[in-house]
Amino acid sequence: MNSEQRTVSSNKIYAEAGVKLSDLVRVSIENNLTGLEWAAGIPGTVGGAVAVNASAFGEEMKNLVSDIKRYKNIILSVELKLKKNAQKNLIKKYFTYRRQTQPLDYPSAGCIFKNPSQLGNKMGAAPFSRGLPPLSPLPAGYLIDQCGLKEKKIGQAMISEKHANFIVNCGPLRRGASGAKAKDVIKLIQLIKKTVQKKFNLDLEEEIEYLPKRARQSRSPIG
Ligand SMILES: Cc1cc2nc3c(=O)[nH]c(=O)nc-3n(C[C@H](O)[C@H](O)[C@H](O)COP(=O)(O)OP(=O)(O)OC[C@H]3O[C@@H](n4cnc5c(N)ncnc54)[C@H](O)[C@@H]3O)c2cc1C
């Protein structure tokens, strides 16, 4: 990577939007800065992470951003304000947790659905919300699992056995080989929404975004 794409000054990191988030995590540790450890293992760019307010383990991108340069609604660069004393051990802990709980051996788009708010559900006190702090979001993966949908497969797209909020591409990964099609993933998403609605009277909302068909064709999608 061209080092001009990001610079570190005291406890601040300036990065152009296209810099990989994982690269910034590494740079923050190398410069003994803390605050970005939670982002280790999140694929994508820093621009994308700021645009979607990437979050994990109770931390959010927006809490670190001290400046954004934009052209219209396109983020060109960001400045992150961190603190001293990198906590390298946290990265190992978070990676281990991800490996244990997420299907990282297969391609996926990450979590498909947002965790729904307990406020929005029409079930009253949900039996499965016991043990969660009052009004904390309900884990979408748990709801999908309770519907018995883990390992449900359409074409080469499958609801992960490891984490039911992930739909994985379990087709062959060779170039040119036929893997999961976008339409199979969409069918699984519709099945999940319908089944969760029927069982829990709850509407799951997508975390992912749908690209128009033309945009899908010009990128290199999973299907
Ligand atoms: C295995 C796995 C685990 C994941 N874990 C997490 C997690 O723990 N937490 C989490 O939050 N996400 C997670 N994700 C989701 C994903 O990594 C994030 O959504 C990612 O941060 C998006 O960045 P991107 O560069 O890929 O953006 P894209 O997917 O390309 O775009 C996402 C959105 O941001 C917009 N955008 C992108 N760049 C810019 C820019 N420069 N200016 C303006 N808008 C822009 C796009 O238009 C689009 O609307 C995970 C994904 C996978 C596959």
The ligand as a Gaussian input file, in Angstrom:
#p B3LYP/6-31G(d) Opt

LIG

0 1
 C      -17.192000     -12.313000       7.708000
 C      -17.713000     -10.906000       7.854000
 C      -17.781000     -10.328000       9.125000
 C      -18.286000      -9.036000       9.283000
 N      -18.324000      -8.496000      10.543000
 C      -18.802000      -7.260000      10.711000
 C      -18.871000      -6.672000      12.019000
 O      -18.499000      -7.283000      13.019000
 N      -19.356000      -5.424000      12.115000
 C      -19.777000      -4.706000      11.033000
 O      -20.194000      -3.560000      11.202000
 N      -19.731000      -5.223000       9.789000
 C      -19.263000      -6.473000       9.606000
 N      -19.212000      -7.003000       8.343000
 C      -19.770000      -6.222000       7.213000
 C      -18.761000      -5.418000       6.331000
 O      -17.469000      -5.799000       6.551000
 C      -18.989000      -3.926000       6.483000
 O      -20.241000      -3.619000       6.009000
 C      -17.884000      -3.132000       5.773000
 O      -17.379000      -2.263000       6.781000
 C      -18.322000      -2.319000       4.566000
 O      -17.164000      -1.725000       3.972000
 P      -16.881000      -1.868000       2.416000
 O      -15.658000      -1.059000       2.141000
 O      -16.861000      -3.326000       2.038000
 O      -18.153000      -1.142000       1.826000
 P      -19.179000      -1.632000       0.704000
 O      -19.761000      -2.957000       1.104000
 O      -18.556000      -1.484000      -0.619000
 O      -20.286000      -0.508000       0.884000
 C      -21.129000      -0.480000       2.027000
 C      -21.937000       0.832000       1.969000
 O      -21.065000       1.933000       2.256000
 C      -21.070000       2.833000       1.143000
 N      -19.700000       3.321000       0.965000
 C      -18.575000       2.564000       0.787000
 N      -17.507000       3.369000       0.649000
 C      -17.963000       4.652000       0.723000
 C      -17.343000       5.961000       0.644000
 N      -16.033000       6.128000       0.458000
 N      -18.149000       7.051000       0.761000
 C      -19.482000       6.919000       0.950000
 N      -20.118000       5.740000       1.040000
 C      -19.386000       4.616000       0.932000
 C      -21.572000       2.034000      -0.057000
 O      -22.174000       2.861000      -1.018000
 C      -22.570000       1.104000       0.594000
 O      -23.799000       1.753000       0.800000
 C      -18.720000      -8.292000       8.158000
 C      -18.648000      -8.873000       6.872000
 C      -18.148000     -10.160000       6.722000
 C      -18.075000     -10.753000       5.343000

